[in-house]
Amino acid sequence: MLKTYKIFISGQVQGVGFRPFVYNLAKKYAIKGTVSNNEKGVVIYATQTSDSIELFYKEIIKNPPLVSRILTSEIEPSNFYQFDDFKIIHSSKKGQVNLPLTPDFAICDDCKKDVQNKKNKRYGYPFTTCVNCGPRWAITQSFPFERNHTSIDAFEMCDDCKKEYTNPGDRRFHSQTNTCSTCGIQLYLEDANSEKITTNKSTILKKTAQFLKEGKIIAIKNTSGYLLCCNAEDSNAIQKLRRLKNRPNKPFAVLFPSIEFLQKEIKLNEWQVKSLTSTELPITIISSKNYKGNIVLNEIAPKLNQLGVMLPYTGILQLLANELNFPIIATSGNIHGSPVLSSRNKAKKELHNVADYFLQHNLKITQPQDDSVLKFSFKFKQQVLFRRSRGFAPNYFNVQLNLSEKIMAMGADLKSSITFCPNQYVYVSQYLGNLENYDVYNRFLSMVDSFTKIFEQQPQVILVDKHPLYHSSEFGRNFAEKNNLKLVAIQHHKAHFAAVLGEHNLFDKKVLGIVFDGTGLGDDNAIWGGEFFNYEKNEIKRINHIEYFDWLLSDKMAKEPRISLLSLASSKIDGILEKKFTSNELKTYTTLKKSNTLKTSSVGRLFDAVASLLGITNFNTYEGEAAILLENLVINYNLKFCKSYLSSIEKGISSKEIINNIFKDIKMGKSNKSIISNFLFTLATAIIEMANANNYKYIALSGGVFQNTILVDMLLELAPKQIKLYFHKDLSPNDENISFGQLMYYIHIKN
């Protein structure tokens, strides 16, 4: 007997080929009915026998499309409908969006074959996509995900593309980003004076490759924003790019033509290979210790034994890679500190004196994104996200909520992100940058605007950091006041702790929280950054902290590790300070120290002080440089040979004691590697001892210091079996997680 059932699927199910997948499956089971997108997911009406529909439903759930992610599914009997056939029907939207948005996907293997096959109509077409790959969030204007809700709607499909789009047997059946060279996006090459060099699709990428080989710098408009590229084997080109981009030491990412090319030049482990061939395809940081290729390592990653590598993740990059027999620098298209650029006019204005040539196209990018960055720890292969952006944003899948309020969390100022909860899902924006930068702040404002427009909802609650001078907090206060919204300020490090609690859903446990970072305003108006918290029964209490030391010269302290050393130095090591400051500086700063009242517990500044004491660096040219250089000197370690620089945590965790004991080892001639290993061991053992002394079974760790993968490995190795460690995995441990943590704090923690 024929019956009709309604099936509803929610999750990452739009823009992933779900409707065409359902269509072809319906044909397999001789089912008649319809499938459509709506504001909540995918809706299917199916008429056939109950047995056939049950098999159909089970196969949908068991073997969904490659890049989809089903979160919930429902099937229920419906009024009987006599359908003539099974059809995909246009989206119907009867309410506000309540489903995950779709991130960008790296080019799939099938599309790679298409652009390299001379017999294929997409041979050489840089914007080749299908239901399994291509830009999604980058071109989103509104939802549900339909072509007319994206910027690609400006390109009307030609007859051939329409045939593919309507052919159930084609991989591009109902592919919303479907275009070809006849009807699609146009690529062109121009010089810095906007003079067109060529638009010839058969030569344009050959010409670009030739310019790169000659040492030129090319600004490439990718589908998520601009990249600045040059030959990674050309020292002069890289030095020029550093000078013009105002990026003296921060490492560049390197794009290799293929995984095979990369593996010939350096050994990869299985986790790195999986990351580099995933649908997100982030920059993956690997050890460069055994590199045997021709790139100029010290120009790319000065003083580092690690390298950020990636593979082509769009058609443009894949076709360019096909013309290259060398790797290229592929760094964010901006001046250092500014947001990644996405419009031609802005790029020509900002990069006019940087790039020799511009590889342009005429697709509008609505959501510009940097490349995501991650690293795996050496011993335990713990994944650490350094930047969460393209491929990951704006979804966050680990939490679903049922709240009566619409909440927007404004995050912090450094490594800014925004979290919005307008429905049962949580949306964490891509990495935005440092809000001190005017253009980054404007990008932050446009992100607020995008979220409210896409979801057609204004927040009812605004969450901000307690720091009154953060730009994000100031905007949040003004926004709340202007719109008569509820405003809640949340302490920075408690938000960090709540973020890792939320990521692992630990709100039903007693947890020791460790938050180590550079800076954040504490409840006592000191600058926190070395905090021990207790979480229990929806309350967070600060139970300990790194002993306070002097916070000197405001933001200058974070930029000059020598100032952190000055703050922590006892009279025993004054001789070293005289080599790091002029006599006038030392006199002035010492006087300031004597009268200073602002204190800090910052572990980030402790790292800076250690780096300065060891003669590694006295000045940071990019955020966290001193800490990165410290970690860099310890490729591996042996706990048997490590010692703690603290006598006992019962007497307090003193940064000054650590510095004094390090100085003793320096005088004894101990190597930097040995001292740094001991320093990291000191922090790790202090954490484990604190847990043991207070009978904690769970430790949750957050803050930028936990981007140090040696420290992460040491903790995993030192933790006894009865203690479980929780690190961030789907969010970065740095301030990008603050907005999510603010949301978790507001929902779960008693004020």
C-alpha positions in Angstrom: 0.0 0.0 0.0 1.3 3.4 -1.0 1.9 6.0 1.8 3.4 9.4 2.0 6.0 10.4 4.6 7.6 13.7 5.5 11.3 13.5 6.1 13.2 16.5 7.6 17.0 16.7 7.7 19.0 19.4 9.5 22.7 20.2 9.7 25.2 21.1 7.0 22.8 20.1 4.3 22.6 23.1 1.9 25.2 23.8 -0.7 26.5 20.3 -0.4 24.6 18.5 -3.1 22.0 17.1 -0.7 18.9 17.6 -2.9 20.4 16.0 -6.0 21.6 13.1 -3.8 18.1 12.6 -2.5 16.7 12.9 -6.0 18.9 10.1 -7.4 18.2 7.9 -4.3 14.5 8.4 -4.7 14.8 7.2 -8.3 16.7 4.1 -7.0 13.7 3.2 -4.7 11.0 4.2 -7.2 9.8 6.9 -4.8 7.7 9.8 -6.0 7.6 13.2 -4.2 9.7 16.3 -3.7 12.8 17.6 -2.0 13.5 21.2 -1.1 15.5 23.5 1.1 13.9 25.7 3.7 15.1 27.9 6.4 15.7 24.9 8.7 17.2 22.3 6.4 16.0 19.9 3.8 12.4 18.8 3.5 11.4 15.6 1.6 7.9 14.3 0.8 8.1 10.7 -0.3 5.3 8.4 -1.6 5.8 4.7 -1.9 5.4 1.6 0.3 6.5 1.9 3.9 9.3 -0.6 3.4 10.8 1.2 0.4 10.6 4.6 2.2 12.3 3.1 5.3 15.2 1.8 3.1 15.4 5.2 1.4 15.5 7.0 4.7 18.1 4.7 6.2 20.4 5.2 3.2 20.1 9.0 3.4 21.2 8.9 7.0 23.9 6.2 6.5 25.6 7.5 3.3 25.0 11.3 2.9 26.9 13.4 0.5 30.7 13.8 1.1 30.7 17.3 2.5 27.4 17.2 4.3 26.9 16.8 8.0 23.6 15.6 9.4 22.8 16.8 12.9 19.2 15.7 13.2 16.7 13.8 11.1 13.0 13.0 11.5 10.5 10.9 9.6 6.7 11.0 10.1 3.6 9.9 8.2 1.9 12.7 6.2 -1.3 13.2 4.4 -1.3 11.1 1.2 -0.1 12.8 -1.9 -0.2 11.3 -5.4 3.0 12.7 -7.1 3.7 12.2 -10.8 7.4 12.0 -10.3 10.2 13.0 -7.9 11.2 16.6 -8.2 13.6 19.1 -6.7 11.6 22.2 -6.0 12.8 25.7 -5.3 13.5 26.7 -1.7 10.5 27.9 0.3 11.3 30.2 3.2 8.5 30.8 5.7 10.6 31.9 8.7 14.0 33.0 9.8 17.1 30.9 9.1 17.7 28.1 11.6 20.4 25.8 10.1 24.2 25.7 9.9 25.7 27.9 7.2 27.9 26.3 4.6 31.7 26.9 4.7 34.0 27.0 1.7 35.2 23.6 0.4 38.6 22.9 -1.3 38.5 21.8 -4.9 37.6 18.1 -5.2 39.6 15.5 -7.2 36.9 15.3 -9.9 37.1 19.0 -10.6 40.9 18.9 -10.6 40.6 16.3 -13.4 38.1 18.4 -15.3 40.4 21.5 -15.4 43.3 19.3 -16.6 41.4 17.3 -19.2 41.7 18.9 -22.7 38.5 17.2 -23.8 36.5 18.6 -21.0 34.6 21.9 -21.5 36.1 23.2 -18.2 39.7 22.6 -19.3 41.7 25.5 -17.9 38.6 27.2 -16.3 39.8 28.5 -12.9 36.3 28.7 -11.3 35.3 25.1 -11.8 33.2 23.7 -9.0 30.6 21.0 -8.3 28.2 20.0 -5.5 31.2 18.8 -3.5 33.5 21.8 -3.7 33.9 25.5 -4.2 33.1 28.8 -2.4 30.1 28.9 -0.2 30.5 31.2 2.8 32.7 33.5 0.8 29.9 34.3 -1.6 26.9 34.1 0.7 24.5 37.0 0.8 21.5 35.3 2.4 20.1 31.9 3.1 18.7 29.2 2.3 21.7 28.4 0.0 20.4 29.1 -3.5 22.2 30.7 -6.4 20.1 33.9 -6.2 21.3 34.3 -2.6 24.9 34.4 -3.6 27.1 36.8 -5.5 27.6 34.1 -8.2 24.0 34.9 -9.3 25.5 37.8 -11.4 26.6 35.1 -13.9 23.7 33.5 -15.8 24.2 29.9 -16.7 24.7 29.1 -20.4 22.7 26.3 -22.1 25.4 23.7 -21.5 25.6 24.6 -17.8 21.8 24.5 -17.5 21.8 21.0 -19.0 24.3 19.9 -16.3 22.3 21.6 -13.7 19.1 19.8 -14.7 20.7 16.4 -15.5 20.2 14.0 -12.5 23.2 11.9 -13.7 25.6 14.8 -13.7 27.9 15.8 -10.8 26.7 19.4 -11.2 23.0 18.5 -10.9 21.6 21.4 -8.9 25.1 22.8 -8.2 24.4 26.4 -7.2 27.9 27.6 -8.1 27.9 26.1 -11.6 29.6 28.1 -14.3 32.0 27.6 -17.2 34.3 29.8 -19.3 31.3 30.6 -21.6 29.0 32.1 -19.0 31.1 32.4 -15.9 33.7 34.4 -14.0 36.4 36.1 -16.0 40.1 36.1 -15.1 42.5 38.7 -16.3 46.1 39.8 -15.6 47.1 43.4 -15.2 50.1 45.4 -14.0 50.3 47.7 -11.0 49.1 50.6 -13.2 45.9 48.7 -14.2 47.1 48.0 -17.7 45.7 44.7 -18.8 48.4 42.2 -19.8 46.1 39.4 -21.0 42.7 37.8 -20.7 43.6 34.8 -22.8 42.6 31.8 -20.7 45.2 29.5 -22.4 48.1 31.8 -21.6 47.1 33.8 -18.6 48.3 31.4 -15.9 51.4 30.5 -17.9 52.2 34.2 -18.0 51.6 34.5 -14.2 53.9 31.5 -13.6 56.6 33.1 -15.8 56.4 36.3 -13.8 56.7 34.3 -10.6 59.7 32.5 -12.0 61.3 35.9 -12.8 61.0 37.1 -9.2 57.9 39.2 -9.5 55.3 39.6 -6.8 51.7 38.8 -7.8 48.5 39.7 -6.0 46.1 36.9 -6.8 42.4 37.4 -6.2 41.4 34.0 -4.9 37.8 33.1 -4.2 38.0 34.0 -0.5 40.3 37.1 -0.8 43.7 38.1 -2.1 47.0 36.3 -1.8 50.4 37.8 -2.2 52.6 35.4 -4.0 56.3 35.1 -5.1 58.8 32.4 -5.8 59.6 30.5 -2.6 63.1 29.7 -4.0 64.0 33.3 -4.7 65.6 35.0 -1.7 65.5 38.5 -3.3 61.7 38.3 -4.1 60.9 37.2 -0.5 63.0 39.9 1.0 61.3 42.5 -1.2 57.9 41.1 -0.2 58.8 41.3 3.5 59.9 44.9 3.1 56.9 46.1 1.1 54.4 44.2 3.2 56.0 45.5 6.4 56.5 41.9 7.8 60.1 41.6 8.8 60.1 38.2 10.5 56.7 36.6 10.7 56.8 33.3 8.8 55.2 33.1 5.4 53.0 30.1 4.2 54.3 28.1 1.2 52.0 26.7 -1.4 53.4 23.5 -3.0 52.1 22.4 -6.4 50.9 18.9 -5.2 51.1 16.5 -2.3 53.5 14.4 -4.3 55.9 17.4 -4.8 55.7 18.2 -1.1 56.4 14.6 0.0 59.5 14.5 -2.2 60.9 17.5 -0.3 59.9 16.7 3.2 58.5 13.8 5.3 54.8 14.1 6.4 53.0 12.0 9.0 49.5 10.7 8.4 47.8 13.5 10.4 49.5 16.1 8.3 48.6 14.4 5.1 45.0 14.1 6.2 44.9 17.8 7.0 46.5 18.8 3.7 44.0 16.8 1.7 40.9 17.6 3.6 37.9 19.6 2.4 39.1 22.5 4.7 42.7 22.3 3.5 44.2 24.6 6.0 47.8 25.8 6.2 49.5 23.0 8.2 52.6 23.8 10.2 55.2 21.0 9.9 58.8 20.5 11.0 61.3 21.7 8.4 64.2 19.9 10.1 64.7 17.3 7.3 63.7 19.5 4.4 65.7 18.7 1.2 64.2 21.0 -1.4 65.3 24.4 -2.8 63.0 26.9 -0.9 65.0 29.5 1.1 63.9 28.4 4.6 65.5 31.2 6.6 63.9 33.9 4.4 60.5 32.2 4.7 60.5 31.3 8.4 63.4 33.2 10.0 65.1 31.4 12.9 62.4 28.7 12.8 62.6 25.0 12.2 59.0 24.8 11.1 57.1 25.7 8.0 53.5 26.5 7.2 52.6 24.5 4.0 49.4 24.2 2.0 48.2 22.8 -1.3 46.0 24.4 -4.0 42.5 24.6 -2.7 40.8 26.5 -5.6 40.7 26.1 -9.3 42.8 29.3 -9.7 45.6 27.9 -7.5 45.4 24.4 -9.0 45.8 25.7 -12.6 48.6 28.0 -11.5 50.3 25.1 -9.7 50.1 23.0 -12.9 52.4 25.6 -14.5 54.9 25.7 -11.7 57.9 23.5 -11.0 58.6 25.3 -7.7 56.7 26.2 -4.5 55.4 29.8 -4.0 54.8 32.1 -1.1 51.1 32.4 -0.6 50.4 34.9 2.2 47.4 37.1 3.0 46.9 39.9 0.5 47.2 42.9 2.8 49.7 45.1 4.5 50.8 43.5 7.8 48.1 44.0 10.5 45.3 44.9 8.0 42.5 42.5 7.1 42.7 40.3 4.0 41.6 42.3 1.0 38.8 41.2 -1.4 37.8 44.0 -3.7 39.8 45.1 -6.8 39.7 48.8 -6.0 40.9 48.4 -2.4 43.6 45.9 -3.4 44.9 48.2 -6.1 45.0 51.1 -3.7 46.6 49.1 -0.8 48.9 46.9 -2.7 49.9 49.2 -5.6 53.4 49.5 -4.2 53.7 45.9 -3.2 52.6 43.8 -6.2 54.1 43.9 -9.6 51.1 42.3 -11.2 47.5 41.5 -10.2 45.6 38.4 -11.2 42.0 39.5 -11.1 38.5 38.2 -11.5 35.0 39.7 -11.5 33.3 37.6 -8.8 32.3 39.6 -5.7 33.5 38.2 -2.5 31.0 38.9 0.3 32.8 37.2 3.2 36.6 37.6 2.9 38.6 35.0 4.9 42.2 34.3 5.7 43.5 30.8 5.3 43.0 28.6 8.4 46.2 27.4 10.2 46.8 24.4 12.4 49.5 22.2 13.8 49.9 18.8 15.4 52.0 18.2 18.4 55.1 16.1 17.8 54.6 13.3 20.3 50.8 12.9 20.8 49.6 14.5 17.5 47.2 16.8 19.4 45.6 19.2 16.9 46.0 22.9 17.7 44.2 25.5 15.7 46.2 28.7 15.3 43.6 30.4 13.1 40.0 29.3 12.4 38.8 30.8 9.2 38.3 29.5 5.6 36.8 26.0 5.5 35.8 26.1 9.2 33.8 29.3 9.7 31.1 30.2 10.4 29.7 26.9 11.8 30.3 25.4 15.2 28.8 22.0 15.5 29.6 20.8 19.1 26.8 22.8 20.7 23.1 23.1 20.0 21.0 25.3 22.2 17.3 26.0 23.0 17.4 29.6 24.3 14.7 32.2 24.7 17.1 35.0 23.9 19.1 36.0 20.8 22.7 36.5 21.9 25.7 38.1 20.2 29.1 38.0 21.8 31.6 40.6 20.7 34.8 38.8 21.7 38.1 40.4 22.5 40.3 42.9 20.6 43.3 40.8 19.5 42.4 37.9 17.2 38.9 39.1 17.1 35.8 36.9 16.3 32.1 37.3 16.8 29.7 34.6 18.0 26.0 34.8 17.3 23.2 32.6 18.6 20.0 33.6 16.9 18.4 30.1 17.0 19.4 26.6 18.2 22.8 26.8 16.4 26.0 28.7 17.3 27.8 30.7 14.6 31.4 31.6 15.2 32.8 34.1 12.6 36.1 33.7 10.8 39.2 35.2 12.4 38.9 39.0 12.0 42.2 40.3 13.4 43.3 43.1 15.7 40.6 45.7 16.2 43.3 48.4 16.8 43.5 48.4 13.0 40.9 50.7 11.4 40.2 48.4 8.5 39.9 45.3 10.8 37.4 47.2 13.0 35.3 48.0 9.9 35.5 44.3 9.0 34.2 43.6 12.5 31.3 46.0 12.0 30.4 44.4 8.6 30.4 41.0 10.3 27.9 42.1 12.8 25.8 43.5 10.0 26.1 40.3 7.9 25.0 38.1 10.8 21.9 40.2 11.5 20.9 40.4 7.9 21.4 36.7 7.1 19.4 35.6 10.1 17.0 38.6 9.8 17.2 39.0 13.6 18.7 41.5 16.0 20.3 40.2 19.2 18.5 40.8 22.4 21.6 40.3 24.6 25.1 41.7 24.0 28.1 40.1 25.6 31.4 42.0 25.9 34.8 41.7 27.6 35.1 43.5 31.0 38.0 45.6 29.6 36.4 49.0 29.2 38.8 50.2 26.5 38.5 47.2 24.1 37.0 48.4 20.8 34.7 45.4 20.8 33.5 46.2 24.3 32.9 49.9 23.4 31.0 49.0 20.3 29.0 46.4 22.2 28.0 49.0 24.9 27.0 51.6 22.3 25.1 49.0 20.3 23.2 47.8 23.4 22.4 51.3 24.5 21.3 52.4 21.1 19.0 49.4 20.6 17.9 49.1 24.3 19.5 45.6 24.6 20.6 43.7 27.7 24.4 44.1 28.2 26.7 41.7 30.1 30.4 42.2 30.7 32.4 39.0 31.2 36.0 38.7 32.5 38.4 37.7 29.8 40.0 34.6 31.4 36.7 33.3 32.7 35.5 33.5 29.1 38.6 31.5 28.0 37.8 28.8 30.6 34.1 28.7 29.7 35.1 28.3 26.0 37.0 25.1 26.7 34.3 23.9 29.1 31.7 24.5 26.3 33.8 22.8 23.6 33.9 19.6 25.6 30.5 20.0 27.4 32.0 19.7 30.9 29.4 21.7 32.8 28.3 18.7 34.8 31.8 18.1 36.2 34.2 19.6 38.7 37.1 21.0 36.6 40.4 22.7 37.2 40.7 25.5 34.7 44.1 26.7 33.5 44.2 29.9 31.5 47.7 31.1 30.4 47.9 34.0 28.0 49.4 37.4 27.5 46.9 39.9 28.9 43.4 40.5 30.1 41.8 42.8 32.7 41.2 40.9 35.9 38.4 41.3 38.4 40.9 43.1 40.8 42.0 45.4 38.0 45.4 43.7 37.7 46.5 42.3 34.3 45.7 38.6 34.5 47.3 35.9 32.3 48.4 33.0 34.6 45.1 31.8 36.2 43.9 28.7 38.0 40.1 28.4 38.3 37.7 25.9 39.8 34.5 25.1 38.0 31.7 23.4 39.9 27.9 23.5 39.8 27.8 26.4 37.4 30.2 28.6 39.3 33.8 29.7 38.4 36.1 30.7 41.1 39.7 31.9 40.8 41.7 29.7 43.2 45.3 30.6 42.4 47.5 32.5 40.0 51.0 33.1 39.0 52.5 35.4 41.6 52.1 39.0 40.5 55.0 41.0 39.0 55.1 44.6 37.7 53.2 45.5 34.5 55.3 48.2 32.9 54.8 50.6 30.0 51.4 49.3 28.9 51.4 47.7 25.3 55.1 48.4 25.0 55.7 45.5 27.3 54.2 43.0 24.9 56.3 44.3 22.1 59.7 44.3 24.0 60.5 41.1 25.9 63.4 42.9 27.5 60.8 44.9 29.5 59.3 41.7 30.9 62.8 40.6 31.9 63.4 44.0 33.6 60.1 43.6 35.5 61.1 40.1 36.8 64.8 40.6 37.2 66.4 40.7 40.7 69.6 42.5 41.5 71.4 39.2 40.8 71.0 39.6 37.1 71.3 43.3 36.6 74.4 42.8 34.6 72.4 41.3 31.8 69.9 44.2 31.8 72.8 46.7 31.1 73.4 44.9 27.8 69.7 45.3 26.7 69.0 48.9 27.6 70.8 52.2 27.2 71.8 53.8 30.5 69.0 56.4 30.1 66.4 53.7 29.4 67.5 51.6 32.3 67.5 54.5 34.7 64.0 55.7 33.5 62.4 52.2 33.5 63.9 51.2 36.9 62.4 54.4 38.4 59.0 53.5 36.8 59.3 50.0 38.3 59.9 51.4 41.8 56.7 53.5 41.7 54.6 51.1 39.6 51.3 49.8 41.1 49.8 47.8 38.2 50.6 44.1 38.6 50.3 41.1 36.3 50.2 37.3 36.4 50.8 37.0 32.6 52.5 33.7 31.5 52.8 35.3 28.1 55.1 38.0 29.5 57.0 35.3 31.4 57.8 33.6 28.1 59.0 37.0 26.8 61.2 37.4 29.8 62.8 33.9 29.4 63.4 34.6 25.7 65.1 37.9 26.5 67.2 36.3 29.4 68.4 33.6 27.0 69.4 36.1 24.4 66.9 34.9 21.9 65.1 38.2 21.3 64.5 41.5 23.0 61.9 42.8 20.6 58.8 41.1 19.1 58.2 42.0 15.4 54.9 40.0 15.5 52.6 38.8 18.3 54.0 35.9 20.2 57.4 35.9 18.4 59.4 35.3 21.5 57.3 32.3 22.6 57.5 30.8 19.1 61.3 31.2 19.0 61.5 29.5 22.4 59.4 26.5 21.3 61.4 26.3 18.1 64.6 25.4 20.0 63.0 22.3 21.5 62.2 19.8 18.8 62.0 16.9 21.2 62.6 16.4 24.9 63.1 13.6 27.5 61.2 14.1 30.7 63.9 12.0 32.6 66.3 14.9 32.1 63.9 17.7 32.9 63.7 19.6 36.2 61.4 22.2 37.7 62.5 25.7 38.4 60.0 26.0 41.3 60.8 24.7 44.8 57.2 24.0 45.7 53.8 25.1 44.4 52.7 25.3 48.0 54.9 28.4 48.4 53.3 29.9 45.3 54.1 29.9 41.6 56.7 32.6 41.3 57.8 33.9 37.9 60.7 35.6 39.7 61.9 32.3 41.2 61.7 30.7 37.7 63.8 33.6 36.2 66.4 33.4 39.0 66.8 29.6 38.6 67.1 30.0 34.9 69.9 32.5 35.4 71.7 30.0 37.6 71.6 27.5 34.8 72.9 30.1 32.3 75.9 30.7 34.6 76.5 27.0 34.8 76.7 26.8 31.0 73.4 24.9 30.4 72.2 24.9 26.8 69.2 27.0 25.8 67.4 23.8 24.7 67.9 22.3 28.1 66.7 25.5 29.9 63.6 25.9 27.7 62.7 22.2 28.2 63.0 22.8 32.0 60.9 26.0 31.8 58.1 24.2 30.0 58.4 21.3 32.3 58.1 23.7 35.3 54.7 25.0 34.0 53.5 21.5 33.1 54.4 20.1 36.5 52.9 23.0 38.4 49.6 22.3 36.6 49.6 18.6 37.4 50.7 19.2 41.0 47.9 21.7 41.4 45.4 19.1 40.2 46.8 16.3 42.4 46.9 18.5 45.5 43.2 19.4 45.1 42.0 16.0 43.8 40.9 17.1 40.3 40.1 14.5 37.7 39.6 16.9 34.9 41.8 19.8 33.7 40.6 22.2 30.9 43.2 24.5 29.4 42.8 27.6 27.3 44.8 30.7 26.3 47.4 31.5 23.6 50.2 29.8 25.6 48.6 26.5 24.8 49.5 27.0 21.2 52.9 25.7 22.4 52.8 22.1 21.3 55.8 21.1 23.4 53.9 22.2 26.5 50.8 20.4 25.3 52.8 17.1 24.8 54.5 17.4 28.2 51.2 17.8 29.9 49.8 14.8 28.1 52.9 12.8 29.1 52.9 13.9 32.7 49.2 13.5 33.5 48.5 10.4 35.5 45.8 8.0 34.3 43.2 9.3 36.7 43.4 12.9 35.3 41.8 13.8 32.0 43.1 16.8 30.0 40.9 18.9 27.7 42.4 21.2 25.1 40.7 23.2 22.4 40.4 21.3 19.2 37.7 22.9 17.0 38.5 26.4 18.3 41.8 28.1 18.7 43.2 28.4 22.3 44.0 32.1 21.6 41.6 35.0 21.9 39.5 33.8 18.9 37.6 31.6 21.4 36.7 34.5 23.7 33.4 35.3 21.9 32.3 31.7 22.1 33.5 31.6 25.7 31.4 34.7 26.5 28.3 32.9 25.2 29.1 29.7 27.2 29.7 31.8 30.3 26.4 33.7 30.0 24.4 30.5 29.5 26.0 28.2 32.1 27.7 30.3 34.8 25.9 32.0 37.7 26.8 35.7 37.7 
